Amino acid sequence: MATINTQFRNFKEPSKDQLLRNFFSLPPLTTLEDLNPNGGKADSERIEINAVLSVTDGQEDSYAGKLYLLPPYLVFSSHDRKSVRFTLPLCVIRRVERLNSRTGVFALSLMTWHGMKIIVQLMGLRPTADLFCSYLRNSLKRELQKGQMKAMKTFVRTCYTEYLIPPSSHVADNEREDGSLIPVGEEGALAPGTETFLGGLGLKFKFPGDPKKLREASKTKLWTTYLRSHGRNLTLLRYPQCTRLVQVGLPNRLRGEIWETLSGSLYLRFANPGLYRSLLVENTGRVSTSTEEIEKDLTRSLPEYAAYQSEEGISTLRRVLTAYSFKNPELGYCQAMNILTAALLIYMSEEQAFWLLEVLCDRLLPGYYSPSMHGTLLDQRVFESLVQKCLPIIHDHFQDVDVQLSVASLPWFLSLYINSMPMIFAFRIVDCFFCMGPKVLFQLTSIAILKINGEALLQIQDDGGFIKRVFTEFDFLMREYFANLGESAHPDSSDPRTRAITRFQELLLVAFREFSVITEDTILSERRRFRSEIIHGIESFSKRAAVRNLRTLGRFSKEQAGKIYDALYNAIYIEPIPPQSLPPITSSDEPVERHETRIGLKTFKVFLSEIATWARDETIVSNGFQERIDREIAEHELIDRLFYFWDFSNRGALSFQDIVTGLDIIVFSDLMEAIEWFFTLHDKNKDGFLTKDEVLQLSESLLFIFRYEHGDAYLGAVSRFMTNAFEYGDEMLQQASHPLRTAEDISSASEVGTNQPYLNLATFRMVVLADELLESFFETDLAASFQFDSLPDVQAQQPKAGFLGGLLSTFVTDDSKKIFNKLSDEVGKTIGKHQVIHRPSIGKTKALQEPQAWESLLSPASKHVSRSTSTPSLRTSPSTSSLTTASSEKSLPPVKMPHLILTASAAAQERQKFAIDEARDDDDEELEGGDAAADDDAGVDAFLQAHDSGLSEADKAVAKELLTASPMK
């Protein structure tokens, strides 16, 4: 079965608060379960205020913006949302002071852990400023009580910037021009044993590119100057100069730390100390589909880099990918993750790369690395739309030559250009990506690349050959361009400065100048526009793949199997599959299926309610204002029994193939096959016999299916079934066990236990076929109860007045509908117009004929023996009802039965008494009232004989004419 992924369909537009947290790169709320002293979430103290930010060195301008308290973080953004911003964990704030200033100005001085002083002028009203300070004070106290400030001291020692900028020396001089550290013992070197910062494989296997050509030392000095005055790691302030330094390029040793600071993975690593190591320890030796796929791709991950030609580099990559697959089992591992993670590990440690991968997959590139790649497909559609708007001539040309840009650019987006460009240029793009967000993939590279190569792209023509040739020509052109990004963009220019501009610098220049109009809001708007289109395409493809991959369709057509898939997918959408527990340690070569391949019992109940009429409770509710249909999922042991009956592989979950096979058996069965199926469903140990308890359970299942049928016909049919089953079962059992014993011997025999074999298939079939209603049910109604057409959406119909219904369907949300329905029901009850009607489970809308008197299936002689041994009688007492077996010497203790069985017992008792009174057997003449009944019968016979003279000849002639008469017009 193809994997069903509902994450994309379940997508909900992020709320304003979620967008704010994403903008400041904050961890999701699920990782911030910080409770305040009153027991509520600390996030309930969220507050914002207008403020003006400045740094005490006086060299930077002041910026107006908004200051937010989002415990445990304090964040600020300028009004233009791009000039200045910071994200400070509250634990890095060492001191908060109120400054003495002129009247009407409320200013705070914040001293951070690294000694930087930030001045914040609160521009709101005095009560608002006082409230903000009160919340800030409470949040700081809470962080102090939790010990976060102590944990912060240990955490910052893992950051390279702590050794680059120590309190008493300038470590920018501690690095050579080629990027290597000065040996210990020389002037300016760090003390032995103090280098505990985290770093990537590049520290041992060297970083890509020539350090001198990349001007590593110059970049490091520029960043050192900036970090001294604007904080570092947890206290970094992002001023305009920070963005410009990122565009120039990050120094190799700083790249990993700046990446995790700009992306926000630094805060995740700080909030979850030791989690990465614990994942590796807890899952040592575990094997899953993800681990098997990881092993296949390890040697294909940047094989040109020296680290991945050694066991050390491959083992490092394996540990990070494996840990993430266990951290996020729903996603696991997908192709292209290995390329991205291998690139990260060049500049970052394992733990750093692990948390950055988490941020990439969950927030920055959602859906890119999933089985359906829905995020990538969506952004490709957005890319095509932006090309159509920004470069209409190129877009129209590719339409003419039948080249789909989304297919050609897919590798660019999926690997962040790491597989397409030389690494030194790809990492420059990744620098900008982490600093400015996903818009870089559209603005900085893709559209700018097409713009620069526009003339060459327009030369690609379709000569009527294969489309593959056109794609090959396009791919060759792009490969040639990427390979020469380091060459001069204007080699023939007479100006040396112009000749010094490389193709990559030209690419950045075109992107930032000409396509700056592409913003984050533009990307979000385009994604909303095309999301439904991508959803439909993915679902259609998954559906075709799932049906095509079935081992057998049984007697279903592909169209019918597709409808089953639709119902299954809808059930997974309503009741998502929880992440599977990790697979056990195994060395099996068989791949383990993904968790979404199989559904659990909860999802199965939803699925069955979609296709089986008896597996849902449908009520027609009218209250004087509206008439609506309410649907609820039914709960009964029969549904649980069916779930495990269809679990052919005994895995506790059902695959698409299991469901199709199970439905094929019952939907296309004839009368005898349906009876046998229902019998086997209730035969727990599959020995070909039902015990007395299983007979009761089978009867209860029938009552559950017939629970909403009109009249008492089905109730009476189940009552007769129970009586006949126990009577005939007792008789057959006694004859099979003691064929030569007399009635007196049999009557003195001990009773059969409730868990011993009691009723076989042949006897069960005979009892069912003796009842017309049950025969009709197994012949047609059972199969007809499975309906695969989609149920119409349950929406409230318009009320009789017309106004409320129109308002409800147009303006009211689902939650408001529930509130309105509840309110209208209460009003309807008050005015006496509330009515609830249950829809029949198997579709019988008209009341059937009342059940006939029960007649035994046994002959009079056998019946006499059976009654003398163990005739089942249904008794009802004020406190309980039980099914007891009468015996001349001893009886079994009463068997407790559910409510429906009790109701059937009471109904059977009344009707059986009526049957005995009206239709006695010869053997019952000795019972009380027998002579009176005989006299009544004799009187009736005499009356009939006296008044029955038969038809006259004239009457017979008229009857004969009626037989051949034509219909009246």
N, C-alpha and C positions, 0 to 999 in steps of 0.2 A: 504494500500500500504506500502510495506517495505520502510524504509528510504533510500534514495539514497544519498551517501556521496561521493563527488568528490574531497575532500581535498587531499586524498592520490594520486589519479590519476593526480591531478594538481601539484604534488610535483616537484619542480625544485631543482637541485643540488645547494647548497648554493654557493654564489660567494666568492671570496677570501676575500673581505671586510666583508661579513657576518661571515665567519669562524673566522676572526680576532676578531670581536666583540663578538662572542660566546666564544672564548677562554678567553677573559678578562671579561666575564660575564656582558657585557654592555647591557643596555636596547635597544630594537629595535629602528630603526631610526624614526619610526612613532611617538614616544613619545619625540623626540628631535627636534622639529620644531623651533630651535633657528636660527633666521635670523640675518645676519650681516647687518651693516649699509647700504650696497649697495643693499639690498633686496634679496640676495642669501642665501642659507643655510650655516650655520656655518661649516657644515661638508665638504664644499668645500675647507676649509683650512686644510684638513688632510695632515699631513706630517710626515715622519719618518726619523730617523738618527741613526747611530751606536753610542753607548754610553757605558761608564763604570760606574756602580753604586756602591756607598759605603755609609756607615752610619758614622757619625762623632764620634761615641764612640770608634772606632778603634778596636773593638773586633771581628767584622765580616770581612770576606774576601770580596774583591771587585769582582764583577761579570760583565763580558762583555755581551752585548746584544743589543737590539734595543729599542729605545725610540720613542713612537708614540704620536702625538698630534691628538686626535679624539674629537674635541670640543663637549660638555664641559668636556672632560676627558683627563687626561695625564696618559699614561700607559707605562709599561716597562716589558720586558720579557728577561730572559737570553737566550743565543743561544741554549741551550739544551731544552728550553721551559718547564722545570720542576723544576729547582733549585730555581729561584727567579722571582717574578713578583709582580706588584702592579697596582692597579687601583685607581687613585686619582681624584675626582671631582676638577675642577679648583678653586672652591670656598673655598677649605680647604687650599690653598696655601696662606700664609700670606705675604711672602716676597721672592723675587727672586733677587739674587746678582750674579754678575760675579766675579770670584775669580782671583786674581793676581797669575799667575803661569808662568812657564818657557815658552820660545818661542815655538809656535806651539801647545800648549795645550789650549783648550777652555773649561773652567769649569764653571758650574753654581752651586750655593748653593740655595736649596729650603727649606724654613722654613714652616712647616705645622702648622695647627691649634693647635695641641697638643704639639708643641714645639720641634718636631723631625726635625733634620737638615739632608737633603739628599744631597750628593755631586754627581753631574752628569758630567762626562767628555764627551764632544761631540767629536766624532772621525772622523767626516766628514771633507770635505774641508771647508775653511773659508767662502766662499759665502753660502754654504749650512747651516753652523752653524748660520750665520747672519740671513738667511731667517727663520730658525726654531725659533730663538729668537724673530724675528719680529712677526711671527704668534702667538707665545705664549703670547707676550705682548698684542696684539690685543684681543685675546681670554680672557685674564684676565680682561681687561677693560670692555669687554662686560658682563662678569659675575658680575662685580661690579655695572654696570648700571642696571642690572636686579634685583639687591637686593638679589641675591642668598646667599651671605655671611651672611647677616642678617638672612635669613631663616635657614641657617645651624646651627646657634647658638641655635635656638629653637629646631631643629631636634635632635641634639646630646643629649639633655637632656632626650630623650626617651630611650637611650641606657644604659644598666646596667653597661657597662665598665666605664662610666663617674663617677659612684659612687664607682665602685671597685677600680679605680685608680684616686682619686681626686688630684689636684695639690699639696696639702700640707700635705697629710697623706697617710699611707699605709692601704688600706681597705682590704687587704688580711687577716689582723688580725681581721677584723670586721665580720668574719664568723666562726661559730663553726665547730667542726669536723664533725658533722652530716649535715652540709650545711645550717643550720638556721642562721638568722641574730642575732647579739648581740642586746638586747633591747636598746631602746633609753635611754640615760642618763648614760650608762656605758662608760668607756673610749674607744675611737676609734670609737664610734657609730656615724652615720650620724645625722645631725641636724634635728629637727622635721620639717616636711613639705617639705623636699627636695627629698624624695623618689618618684619621678615621672616616673621612668623607667617602660617600658613595660615588662610584664611577663606572663607566662602561667598558666594553671590551677594547675600545680604542686606546685605553691607558697601557695595555699590554701589546696589542697587535697594531698599534698606530691608527691614526684617524685618516680617512680618505683625503687625498689632495696634498699639494705641496704647501707646508705651513708658511713659507716665505712669500709665495705668490698669493696666498690667501690673507697675508698680513695679520697673522694671528696675534703677534705681540701688540700691534697698534690697536686692534679691536679690544684686546684685553685691557689695555690702559684706558681706553675710552669708557668701557663698562665699569672699570674700577672707580673712575671719577664719578660716574653717575650713581653707583651703588653707595658710595660714601655719604652722599647728601640726600638720597631718596630711599634708603633702606634696602634690605635684601631678604631673600627667601620669604619668610612669613610676614615681614614688614614692608615689602616693596610697594612704593608708590609709582603708578604708571602715568608719567607726564608725557607731553608730546615728544620729548627727546628720546624716551624709551622706544616709541614706535619707530622713530628714524633710525635708531641703532639696530633694531631688529631688521629693518629693510636693508641695511648695509650688510648684515650677516652676523651671526653669533660666533664667538670664539669656541673652538672645539671643546675645551674643558668646561666652559660655562653652559654649553648648549643643553645638556640634559636637565640641569637644574632650572634654567629659564623656561624650558618647555613645560615642566611640571608646575612651575609657578604661574605661567600665563594660562595654562589649561585648567588649573584648579585641582589637578591630581595630587598636588602637594598637600592640600587640606584633607583629602581622603586618606593619604598615607599617614598623616598626623593623627587623624581620628581613629585609625584602625591599626595600632601598633602590633606587630607580630602575627597578623592574620595570614599573610602570605606564607610564612614558614609553617604555620599550623596546618594550612591546607595541604602542603606538600607532605607533612608527616602523617596526617590522618588518612591520606589517600595513596600512600605508598603501595605499589603493586596492583592497584586497581586498573582494570582494563574496560574500555568502553569503545563505542564507535568513534568517538572523538579522538581517543588516544591512538587508535589504529590509523585514522586519517592523518594525525600529526606525524606519526612515524614515516608515512609515505612521503611527506612534504619536507622533512627536515633537510635532506640533502639538496633540495631545490630552492633553498632560501639564500639568496645572495651568494651563490657559490664562488663568485669572483673575489669576495673579501676573505682575507687570510684566516680570520677567526673561525669561519664556517667551513674551513678545510681541516679543522682539528676537532678532536673529541670534546675539548673544553667548550668551544663555542656552540657546538651542536647540543651538548648537554644543557648548557644555559638556556638555549632557545626551547628545548624540550620541556624544561621545568616551568618556564613562564606560561607556555601555551597549555600545558597540562593543568596547572593550577587554575588558570582562568576557565578552562572547560568544567572543572569541578565547582568553581565559584558560581558560574552561570550555566547550569546544566541545560536550561531551555535553549540557549544559543549554542553552547558547546564549542565546536570548532568549525570554521568555514574557510574555504580557500581564500588566499590573499592575506589572511591573518598572519601567516608565517612571514611573508615579505615585510609587512609593516612592523611586526615585532622584532624581526632580525635587524631592521634599520634602527629601531629605538635602542636596542641593546648595545649598539656601537658607542652610544653616548650616555647610557643610563645603566644603573645596576638592575638586577632582576626585579627587586621589589618596586623600584621606580617605574620600570617598564610595565609591570603588572598593573599598577594603578592607572597609568596613562592609557593602557589598552582598555581598561574599564571605562574611562571617560570617553574615549573615542567611540566605542561601540554603543554606549548608552546615550550620550548627549551630543557629541560633535557630529558623528556620522551614524545616526540611528538607522538600522535596517540595511546598512551596507554589507555587513558580514553576517548575514542570516541565510538560511537555506533558500529562501525565495529571492534574496537580494532586493527586496522591495524598495529600500531606501535608495539604492543605486539606480534602479529603473526609474524611480520618481525624479531624481535629480537629472537623469539623462533627458527626460521629457521637459524638465524646466530649462535645461541647457538648449535644447532645440528651439524652445519658445524665445529665449533671449537672443539666440542667433538670428531668428526671424525678425526680431525687433531692431537689433543693433546692426546686423549685417544682412539686409534683405537680399542683396544681389547674390551673395555666396549661398544663402539658403535656397533661393530659387534655382540656382545652378545645380545644387546637389539634388534637388527634387527632380530636375530634368534628367539627370544621369542615374536616377534611382539609387542613390547612396544615402543610407540612413546614418546621420551624424552620431546618433546615440550609440550605435554599434561600434563605430570607429573610435569614439572617445571613452568608451567604457573602461578600458585598462588604465587610462589616465586617472580617472576618479577613484577607481578601486584601490590602486596602489599609491595614491598621492604622488604620482609621477616618479616614484622611486624605481620602477621597472622600465620607465620610458626614457628618462634623462640620465646623464652622468650624475653620480651621487652628490657631488659637491653643489650642483645646481638644484637638484631635487630637494636637498636639505635646506637650501635657501627658501624654497617655496613652502616647505614644512614650517620653517621659522615664521613666515608671514601667516600661515594657516593658524597656528596656535595663538598668534598675537591678535589677528583681526577676524578670525572665525571662518566658517565654511564659504562665505562669499568669495574668498580668495580663489577657490577652485573655478568659479565662473568668471570673476572679474579679472583676476591677475593673469591667468594662464590660458584657459581654453579659448575664450573669445579673442583675447589679444593675440594668441598664436594664429588663429584663423585670419585675423586682420593683417598681420605682418606677412603671411604667406598667401594672401588673397589672390594675387596675380597668378601665382603658380597653380593654385587650386582651380582657378577658372579655366586653365588649360586642359584639365582632365575631361575627356570626352567619352561618351558611350557610343562605340562604333557598332553596336548590335551584338557584341560578344557577351561573354559571361560577365556577370556582376562581380565575380571574384577578381577579374583582372582590374576592374576599377578600384576595388578595395586595395589590391596589391599596390597599385600606383599611388594611392593616397598614403598607404602605410610607408612606402619607400620614401615619399616626399617628407613625411614627418620624421622618420628615422634620420634622414640626412640633416634636417634642420636641428634636431636635438643633439646630434653628434657634434655639430659645429657651434654650439652655444657659446663657447669660449673664444671664438674667432671674432675679428672686428666686424661690426655691422656696416661700416663704411670704409672698406680698405682702399678705395681710390680717392678718398678725400685729401685735399691739400692741407687741411687743418689737422695738426697732430692731436689736438684734443678730441676732435671728431673721430679720428682713426682709432683712438684709445677706447672708444665706446664699444663694448662687446655686444653680441647678439642678446645675451641674457639681460644686460643692462637696458638695452632697447626694449626688450619684452616688459620689464618692470615699468619703464617710463610710459609706454603706450597704455599699459593696464591702469596705472594710477592716474594718468591724465585724462584719457579718453573714456574710460569705463567706470569712473568713480560714481556714476549715477546708480550703479547696481549696488544696492544696500542689503542689509539683513532683512529689512521689511519687504523688499522686492522679492527676495528668495522665499520668504514665508508665504507671501501672497500667491506666488506661482505654484508653490507646493499645494496649497489649499485648492487651487484651481484644478490641478490634474490628479489629485489623490484618488478620487472615485474612478477615474478612467484606468489608473494603474491597478487598483483593487480588482476591477472587473477582469482585466487581462490576466492577472496572476491567478485568480480563482478559476477562470476558464481553463487555463493551462494545467493547473493542479488537478482539476476534475478529469480532464482527458487523460492525464498521466496516470491517475489513480485507477481509472476504469481499464486503461490499457494494460496496466501491470497486474491486474487480477489473474490469479492462476486459472480460475474458471468462473464463468458467469452463471453457471447452472442453466436454468431455463429462462433467465432474465435476458432481455435485450440490452444493448448498450444504453439506450435512452432510459430504460427503467433503472439500470444500475446508476446512471447519472442522477436520477431523482433520489435514490437512496443516499448517494454521496451528498447531495444538497441538504437533505435532512440531517445527516451526520455532521456536516460542517456547521449547520445552524445550531445544532445541539452543543457543539464545542464552543461556538460563539457565546451562547447563553450561559453555559457552565464550562468555563475554561478548564483544561486539564492541568492539575497542579504539577509542579516539577517533580519528576520521578526521583525516588531515592537512588543513590548511587549504586551501580551494579556491583555484585560481589566480586571478590578477587577470582580471576579465572584466567586460564591459559588457552581457552577455546579459540579456534580459528574462525568460528562463525561470528559475524558482526552482530552487535547488539543494536536492536532497533531504537530509534529515537523515541523519547517519551510521548511525542504527539502522534505517533503511529497508532497507538492503542488508547482506548477510552476506558475509564473506570466506571464504577456502578452509578455514581451520581450523574455523569454525562449520559450514560445509557438510559437512565430513567427519562431524561429530557428527550433523548432521541426517540425512545419508544412512544412517548406521548405525542410526538410529531406524526407518527405513522400508524399507530394503533388506536382506534376509537375508544377501546375499553381501558387504555392506559392513561387517560386524562379525564378529569371531571369538568364537564361543560355545563354551565348554568345560564339560562336566559333570565335576566333580571330586568324587571320593569318597576318603576316607582312613581309613575305619573308625570315625570319630567323627561325620561329617556328610556330606551330599551337597548340593552347591551348584552354581549356574550362574555362571560368571565371564564377563563380557562385556568385550571390548576393541574399540576402533575399528581397523579394518583400514587398512593403508597400501598403496596401489598406484597406479601411473600411470593406471589406468583411472578412478579417482575424480577425479584432477586433470583428466583429459581431459574427463570429463563436466561438471565445474564450468565450464570454459571453453566447452564446447559449448553449455551453456545460457545463457551470458552473451550474450544476443542484442543488447544495446546496447554491447558491448565496453567495459564500464566497470570490469572487474576485480572485480566484485561482483554478487551476484544479488539481485533483488527478489522479493517474494512472487509477483508476476505471472510473472516468469521461471521460477520453480520450478513453478508450476501449469501453465504452457504446456509446459515440458519434460516433466513427468510425463504430461501428457495425450497427448503424441505416442507414448510408449512403452507406457503402461498399456492404452490402447484400440486398439493396433495389431493387425492380423492378421498372418499368417505372413510375407507378402511385405513388408509395411511394416516389420516388426521386423527382417528381414534387411537391408533397405535402410538402416534407422536405424543398425544396428550397423556396416554398411559405411561410411556417411557419418561416423560418430563417429571412425573411424580414418583417414579420408581427410583428411590434414592440410591440403593446399592446395585441397581441394574441386574437383578437376579430373575427378572421375569414375573415377579409377584409384587402385589401391593399388600402392605400390612394394614391392620385396621386403622392405625394412625394416619397412614398415607391415604386411605380411602376418605377419611375425614378431611384431610388437607386438599384432596382433589375436589371434594364437594364444596369446600370453602372457596376454591379457585373458581368454580362454576358460578357460585353465588356472587363473587366479586365481579365477574364479567357481566352477569345479568342484573347488577344492583340497581340500575335505573330504568329497566324495562317496565312498560306500562302493564298494569294489572298484576295478577298473581299466577299467571300461567307458568312462567319460568320458575318461580318459587316452588310451585307445586311439582314441576318436572324434577327439580333437584331433590325434593322430598321423596318422590317416588323412586328416584334413582338410589337414594340412600337406603330406603327400606328394602328394595329389591336386591341391592348389592350385598347387604348384610344377610338377608335371608338366603339368597342363592349361594353366597360365599360359604355360609355355615354348612349348608346342605352338601355342596360339592366337596368341602374339606372333610366332612365326616365320612362321606362315601368313599373318598380316595384313601382315607387313612384306615377305615374299618369296613371293607365291603361286605363282610359276612356277619357283622354284628347286628343284633336286633335293636329295635327302637328302645327297649328297656335298658340295654347295655349302653346305647349311645347317650340316653338321657342321664345316665349316672357318670358319664365321662367328664373329665375336667375340661374347663374352657380353654380356648386358644389364646395365647398371650397377644397383647396389642402390637408387639414388634415382631411377631412371627409371620412367615409367608401366609397370605390369606386369600387373595383374589388374583387370578391369573388373567392374561390378556384375553383369552377366549371368553371367559365369564364376563369380563368387563365389557367386551364388545357386544355380547348378548344383552346385557342390561341396558346399554345405551340404545341399541337398535329397537328395544321394546318400547321406547318413548319417541313419539313423532317429533316433538320439539327438539330433543337432544340430537336426534338423527339429522334434522334440518340444520342444526347449528354446526355440526361437524362436517356436513356435506358442503354447505355453501357459506354460512354466516361467519365462521371462523376465518376463512381465507379472505372474505370480503371485508373483514374488520381492519385489515392492513391496507391503508390507502397512502400512496406515495406522492400524490400531488400536494404541493405546498399549501399549508393552511393559510387562509386570508388573515391579514393583520387584525388583531383584536382591537378595534377602535369603537368608541362609543358612537352609536347612531344619533342622528339628530332627534331632539325631543319633538313632541307633538307640536309645540308652539313654533319650532323652527329656529328661534333666536339663540337659545342656549347651546344647541347642537352645533350651529355654525361657529359660535364663539369658541366652543370647546375644541373643534377640529382645526381652527385657524390660529388661535393665539395661545392655547394652553399647553404646557409641557406635560410629559408623562407623569411626573410627580404631582402636578396640579390636577391632572385627570383623576388620579387616585383619591386625592382630597375631595374633589368635586363629587365623585361617585359615592364616597362614604357619606358626605353631607346630604346628597340627594336621597340616598337610601334611608337615612334617619328621618328626613322630612316625609318621605313616602310612607314609612311606618307610622308616623304620627297621623297622617291624613287617611291611613288605611288603604293605600294603593300600592304598597310594596308587595311584589310577588316574585318568587324564585321558582323556576321550572328546570329540572334536570333533563338534559338530553339523553335519550337512550344510548347505551353503550354500543349496541350492535345494530342500531338503525331501525328498530321496529317502532314506528311512531304510533301505530294503532294498537289498542288493547286486543289481545288475543282471546280466544275462547277460554272460559274458565276451565281449570284442570278437571279431568274426569276422575271418577272414583278409582282408587288404587285397586288393581287386581294382581294377585300373586302370579309369578312366572312358573311356579311349581305345580305339579299335579296334586290333586287332593291327597293322595297317599303320601307323597313326599312332603307335602305341606304339613300333614299331621305329625310326621316324624320330626320335621324341622321345628315346628312350634313346640313340640314336647321337649326339644333339646335346647335351642337357643334362639327364640324369636326376639328380634330387636324391638324394643318399645321406646317411644320418645316421650319422656315425661317432662312436665314443666311444674316447677315449684315456685313459690313466691320469691325465693332467694336465688335459685339457680336452675338451669336446665341441663340435663345430661342425657347421653345416649347410653342406655343400659341394656344388658343382655340377660333375659330371664332364663332361669334354669331351675330344674326340679330340686336341685340340691344346693347350689351355690351360684352367686352372681359376681361379676367383676365390679370393682369400685367405679363410681360414675366418672366419665371422661369429660373434663371441662372443654367447652367449645367457645369459639369467638361469637361475637354478636350476631353475625349473619346466620351462623349455624343454629343459634338459639332461636332466631326468628323462624327459620325453616322448620325447626322441630315443633314449635308451637302450631304453625300452620298445618303441618302434616298430622298432628294429633287431632285437630278439629276435623279435617277432611277424612281421615281414616275412620273416625267414629261415624261420620255421615255415610261412608261407603258400607260399613258393616251393617248399619241399620237398614239400608235400602236394598242391599244385594248380598244376602247371606248365602253361605254354602250349606250343602246338606250336612256336613260334619258339625255345624254350629247350631243345630236345632235344639240341642239341650240347653243352650244359653237362655238367660232370662228374657222373656218377651217373645220367644220364638213362636208359640201357638197363636198369639195375637197377630203377628206378622203373617202367618200362614192363612188365617181367616181373612185378613185384608186382601191378600193376593187372590184368594178364591173368589171373593166378591168382585174384584176387578175383572177376573177372567169371565165370570158370568155376565157382567155388564157388556163386555166386548162382544161375547157370542150373541147376546140378545140384539144388539144394535148393529152388527156387522153383516149386512146382507150382500155385500160385494157390489160391483158395478153393473148397472143395467146395460142392455144392448145398445141403447141410445148413447149412454155415457161412453161406452167403449168406442163407438163410431166417432164421437166428437174428439176423443183422445187420439185416435189414429189420424184424423185430419190435422190436428195440431202438430203432429210429428213432422208432417211434410209441408206445413204452411210457410209462406214467404214472409220476411220481416215487413212490418208496417212502415210506410213512408211518412 
